[in-house]
């Protein structure tokens, strides 16, 4: 079974809420967002020229997500100034029980350079797993162990169908 060679992430930056330049001074205009998957891989939205403290972008950013990445960083900017930052765990939208290509809608609190709350960022995230030499990127291609079937105890009563829930176990 082939392992994933890389992941592609689609982040749709939807909007921001309550963005401030200082404790009481709201942002007036020209806000944009930068999404980073690592120090060398980032994408930015266009500038919202008139949204002020409640900007809207609804802009999709597609980029590579390194297999070792544990967080993505979302930064809101007004001109050259960073308004707020959110570090989003990759586990919030990838891995575990979430299937590939699952669309997650997320909202995160932004923090300014002093660690104070400074608005909210709304986005959606979808992760696509790329497997070398295979067009199939579903769960069967990304699972660590092959599926094992269990025969029904009494096929006359249950028609041979067994239902259950996947449970992780350790050796």
TAHU-V174677 format. One record per residue. NEAR is the number of other C-alpha atoms within 8 Angstrom. Layout:
near=NEAR
near=NEAR
//
This chain:
near=3
near=6
near=8
near=10
near=9
near=11
near=13
near=12
near=12
near=11
near=11
near=11
near=15
near=12
near=12
near=13
near=10
near=10
near=14
near=13
near=9
near=6
near=5
near=6
near=7
near=11
near=11
near=8
near=11
near=12
near=15
near=12
near=12
near=12
near=11
near=12
near=14
near=9
near=6
near=6
near=9
near=11
near=10
near=9
near=11
near=8
near=7
near=12
near=8
near=8
near=12
near=13
near=13
near=10
near=12
near=9
near=10
near=8
near=9
near=8
near=11
near=9
near=10
near=10
near=10
near=9
near=7
near=4
near=10
near=7
near=9
near=13
near=11
near=12
near=12
near=12
near=13
near=12
near=6
near=5
near=6
near=10
near=14
near=13
near=12
near=11
near=8
near=10
near=9
near=10
near=8
near=6
near=12
near=10
near=7
near=5
near=4
near=8
near=9
near=12
near=7
near=9
near=8
near=8
near=8
near=8
near=8
near=9
near=10
near=12
near=14
near=12
near=6
near=5
near=6
near=7
near=8
near=13
near=13
near=12
near=13
near=12
near=12
near=12
near=13
near=13
near=14
near=10
near=12
near=10
near=14
near=8
near=4
near=6
near=5
near=6
near=13
near=8
near=8
near=7
near=11
near=10
near=7
near=4
near=4
near=6
near=4
near=4
near=4
near=5
near=7
near=9
near=5
near=7
near=9
near=6
near=6
near=9
near=6
near=11
near=8
near=8
near=4
near=4
near=4
near=4
near=4
near=4
near=4
near=3
near=2
//
